[in-house]
Structures are given as C-alpha cells and as structure tokens.
Amino acid sequence: MTSKRPVIKRHFPSWQVVTEYGESDLRRVLDDPNMIAHERKVRACVANARTFRDTVKRHGSFKAFLDQHLPSGSFEDLMLLKELLETTFAYLGGVTVYHFMTDIGLNVLKPDRVICRLFHRLSLLDNEDQLLKSIMEGRRFAAGHRTTDPLHRHRAGGIRPSSLARAGHSQGRVPECTTLRCVQHSPALWASCFGQRDCGHT
C-alpha cells in the first residue's frame, strides 16, 4: 500500500477537489494501471469526501463533530464514536476506523493481525478475531494496568505499553495538535480505506 501513496495522492489531492469528482473523473482514476484496482474503494473515497464536507458544514469543523460525540472521553464514548464513524462513512471497516482513531490521538489501538496474534499468544484473547477485547487489553497496557494474577503479570511484563497503544490523550476531548488538526487539508479520513496518511504535525 505504501508504494501506491504517490498515485493515490495524485488522484486525491484534497477532499475539496474530490467532492467535485463526476463519473468521468472516477473512470480516469480507475483506468490508471498504477492505481489500486478496487472500484468500490475508489467510489467510497469520493462519497466520503462529500460526507466529510457536509459534516464540516453542519458542525463548523470535523473536530467539533468528534468532540460532540466524546463528551466525557470514556471508553463507552469511544466505542459509540467508532460505531458512528463506521455507519457514517462508506467502506470504513472495523480495523480501519480504529486506525483512524489512533492516528488522531484517541486512546485506542489498531487491532491489526499482528496485535491480535500477539495478544492471543499471550493468552489475553481466546482467538485472533476478538477486536473489541484487543482494544480493551491495549488500554490496560497503556494505562500501566497490572492484575493480581502473577501469571498475567509475567506474560505482560515484557511488553512496553507505548508499543501497544497511545496513552497520551486518555482523558477529555480530542487533542488539538494531532492528525485531526490537519484532516481538513488532507485525505486522512475520506481516503482512509486506502490507509493513506498525510499530516505534517507529527
């Protein structure tokens, strides 16, 4: 996917541009042999650009939209926001939405195959498909959680919390200086089904 980023950015330079794409623009993108050959993903990027535009118009900014749905910053709020993002934007699957939330500094981790396999081998998951439980275990590590179970402490002792989740913004609203600050100038959300990131504030 990384090798495709230059061509993705060339076709999707900003969400403002992509909102104006018509059928001829979509055909141009899809006919590029260097582009990802997945029509549903390409169309989802255009649909998401328009959804993003409409969200900004209604709320003033995308950050304001997210803050509205994170009144307390609780785990319940995070999961409700995750569900809202999945149902609002096209082709935004469970793992990808966690990736986006991680990128903007929220206290979750992306439960990809590596993380789920690791947690499963540590006997923290019953199977590698337990995405929600992997998020909960990641938060436990990030918070420096230790149980009274000595076997659990032994299993978890060799893992640095910082390698599993971002704990810097575990309280309150979405932080100002994150990818979210730049999301209106980059395709980080509406092209997130490609895993694209483009933010200078890192």
C-alpha positions as a printed NumPy array, in Angstrom:
array([[  0.   ,   0.   ,   0.   ],
       [  2.843,   2.392,   0.788],
       [  4.118,   2.15 ,  -2.772],
       [  0.708,   3.322,  -4.032],
       [  0.604,   6.501,  -1.962],
       [  2.062,   8.832,  -4.621],
       [ -0.531,   7.819,  -7.221],
       [ -3.337,   7.917,  -4.633],
       [ -2.359,  11.44 ,  -3.627],
       [ -2.138,  12.49 ,  -7.264],
       [ -5.71 ,  11.385,  -7.898],
       [ -6.991,  12.516,  -4.487],
       [ -5.061,  15.732,  -3.72 ],
       [ -7.636,  17.051,  -1.229],
       [-11.148,  16.327,  -0.098],
       [-12.279,  19.655,  -1.567],
       [-11.167,  18.54 ,  -5.032],
       [-12.592,  15.048,  -4.712],
       [-16.058,  16.263,  -3.718],
       [-16.375,  17.634,  -7.262],
       [-15.479,  14.364,  -8.992],
       [-18.009,  13.068, -11.506],
       [-18.257,   9.792, -13.351],
       [-15.591,  10.779, -15.894],
       [-13.152,  11.548, -13.071],
       [-13.885,   8.192, -11.475],
       [-13.243,   6.415, -14.774],
       [ -9.938,   8.278, -15.127],
       [ -8.846,   7.136, -11.686],
       [ -9.96 ,   3.554, -12.267],
       [ -8.282,   3.39 , -15.682],
       [ -4.893,   4.257, -14.214],
       [ -2.923,   0.957, -14.19 ],
       [ -0.85 ,   2.193, -11.241],
       [ -3.912,   2.865,  -9.09 ],
       [ -5.467,   0.342,  -6.741],
       [ -7.873,  -1.669,  -8.869],
       [-10.819,  -1.646,  -6.499],
       [-13.803,   0.291,  -7.766],
       [-15.748,   0.181,  -4.504],
       [-12.832,   1.748,  -2.609],
       [-12.397,   4.487,  -5.197],
       [-16.089,   5.321,  -5.119],
       [-16.062,   5.217,  -1.327],
       [-13.334,   7.863,  -1.254],
       [-15.472,  10.219,  -3.329],
       [-18.574,   9.515,  -1.236],
       [-16.599,  10.063,   1.975],
       [-15.196,  13.358,   0.739],
       [-18.756,  14.585,   0.275],
       [-19.853,  13.249,   3.651],
       [-16.862,  14.959,   5.24 ],
       [-17.766,  18.248,   3.515],
       [-21.359,  18.032,   4.748],
       [-20.209,  17.206,   8.284],
       [-17.924,  20.242,   8.369],
       [-20.757,  22.449,   7.12 ],
       [-23.104,  21.234,   9.865],
       [-20.641,  21.369,  12.756],
       [-18.165,  24.07 ,  11.723],
       [-15.23 ,  21.66 ,  11.76 ],
       [-14.636,  17.95 ,  11.89 ],
       [-13.027,  18.325,  15.301],
       [-16.226,  19.894,  16.617],
       [-18.157,  16.908,  15.274],
       [-15.866,  14.48 ,  17.098],
       [-15.861,  16.499,  20.316],
       [-19.654,  16.465,  20.311],
       [-19.546,  12.677,  20.444],
       [-16.798,  12.496,  23.066],
       [-18.364,  14.445,  25.934],
       [-16.514,  12.558,  28.647],
       [-13.769,  10.747,  26.746],
       [-14.953,   7.482,  28.31 ],
       [-14.477,   4.087,  26.739],
       [-18.217,   3.978,  26.036],
       [-17.961,   7.308,  24.186],
       [-15.053,   5.962,  22.135],
       [-16.998,   2.867,  21.119],
       [-20.064,   4.935,  20.23 ],
       [-17.879,   7.22 ,  18.13 ],
       [-16.336,   4.195,  16.434],
       [-19.8  ,   2.916,  15.556],
       [-20.866,   6.361,  14.32 ],
       [-17.844,   6.677,  12.034],
       [-18.419,   3.205,  10.611],
       [-22.065,   3.928,   9.85 ],
       [-21.446,   7.456,   8.538],
       [-18.574,   6.819,   6.14 ],
       [-18.51 ,   4.277,   3.336],
       [-16.161,   1.315,   3.317],
       [-14.754,   2.149,   6.727],
       [-14.281,  -1.242,   8.339],
       [-13.701,  -2.113,  11.967],
       [ -9.912,  -2.239,  11.842],
       [ -9.547,   0.848,   9.647],
       [-11.732,   3.007,  11.865],
       [ -9.567,   2.084,  14.863],
       [ -6.517,   3.055,  12.81 ],
       [ -8.022,   6.475,  12.142],
       [ -8.939,   6.951,  15.794],
       [ -5.399,   6.039,  16.817],
       [ -3.947,   8.483,  14.287],
       [ -5.897,  11.402,  15.758],
       [ -4.665,  10.628,  19.266],
       [ -7.592,   8.776,  20.811],
       [ -6.868,   6.128,  23.408],
       [ -7.363,   3.064,  21.234],
       [ -5.048,   0.952,  19.153],
       [ -5.431,  -0.516,  15.712],
       [ -6.24 ,  -4.201,  16.308],
       [ -4.443,  -5.492,  13.237],
       [ -3.375,  -9.08 ,  12.729],
       [ -0.029,  -8.575,  14.428],
       [ -1.565,  -7.134,  17.609],
       [ -4.328,  -9.739,  17.747],
       [ -1.869, -12.566,  17.15 ],
       [  0.415, -11.227,  19.88 ],
       [ -2.417, -10.886,  22.39 ],
       [ -3.676, -14.34 ,  21.508],
       [ -0.238, -15.855,  22.104],
       [ -0.158, -14.084,  25.459],
       [ -3.493, -15.761,  26.237],
       [ -5.166, -12.372,  26.5  ],
       [ -7.587, -13.291,  23.683],
       [ -9.459, -16.531,  23.141],
       [ -8.991, -16.116,  19.395],
       [ -7.432, -13.63 ,  16.983],
       [-10.797, -12.23 ,  15.841],
       [-11.693, -10.528,  19.141],
       [-11.182,  -6.923,  18.054],
       [-13.027,  -5.257,  20.923],
       [-11.236,  -7.319,  23.541],
       [ -7.882,  -6.482,  21.93 ],
       [ -8.771,  -2.784,  22.266],
       [ -9.59 ,  -3.278,  25.927],
       [ -6.343,  -5.151,  26.557],
       [ -4.418,  -2.424,  24.735],
       [ -5.939,   0.188,  27.033],
       [ -4.934,  -1.885,  30.043],
       [ -1.342,  -1.914,  28.863],
       [ -1.427,   1.783,  28.022],
       [ -2.712,   2.603,  31.472],
       [  0.018,   0.51 ,  33.086],
       [ -2.617,  -1.909,  34.359],
       [ -1.375,  -4.805,  36.462],
       [ -3.591,  -7.591,  37.736],
       [ -3.08 ,  -9.597,  40.893],
       [ -2.611, -12.705,  38.781],
       [  1.162, -13.418,  38.815],
       [  0.925, -15.395,  35.571],
       [ -0.745, -12.438,  33.864],
       [  1.953, -10.12 ,  35.211],
       [  4.619, -12.444,  33.866],
       [  3.019, -12.589,  30.424],
       [  2.561,  -8.847,  30.204],
       [  5.812,  -7.838,  31.837],
       [  7.928,  -7.893,  28.693],
       [  5.682,  -5.612,  26.658],
       [  6.074,  -1.872,  26.75 ],
       [  2.705,  -0.116,  26.86 ],
       [  3.916,   2.543,  24.431],
       [  4.404,  -0.126,  21.791],
       [  0.792,  -1.24 ,  22.   ],
       [ -1.292,   1.914,  22.329],
       [ -1.08 ,   5.669,  22.601],
       [ -1.827,   6.772,  26.128],
       [ -1.06 ,  10.466,  25.763],
       [ -4.66 ,  11.568,  25.322],
       [ -6.606,   9.222,  27.567],
       [ -8.654,  11.992,  29.153],
       [-11.089,  14.547,  27.828],
       [-11.677,  15.72 ,  24.307],
       [ -9.78 ,  15.223,  21.103],
       [ -6.36 ,  16.942,  21.374],
       [ -5.653,  19.966,  19.206],
       [ -2.252,  19.002,  17.813],
       [ -2.969,  15.691,  16.116],
       [ -3.695,  14.475,  12.618],
       [ -7.224,  15.735,  13.24 ],
       [ -5.889,  19.273,  13.208],
       [ -4.891,  18.709,   9.592],
       [ -7.684,  16.441,   8.488],
       [ -9.437,  19.193,   6.564],
       [ -6.282,  19.666,   4.488],
       [ -5.549,  16.011,   3.816],
       [ -7.273,  12.796,   2.761],
       [ -6.62 ,  11.106,   6.122],
       [-10.267,  10.179,   6.719],
       [-12.089,  10.059,   3.418],
       [ -9.273,   8.046,   1.819],
       [ -8.612,   6.014,   4.935],
       [ -9.865,   2.853,   3.273],
       [ -6.536,   3.024,   1.431],
       [ -4.657,   3.501,   4.692],
       [ -3.389,   6.872,   3.488],
       [ -1.927,   9.373,   5.951],
       [ -0.751,  12.883,   5.191],
       [ -0.043,  15.136,   8.116],
       [  2.894,  17.392,   8.846],
       [  2.039,  17.748,  12.55 ],
       [  3.623,  14.562,  13.883]])
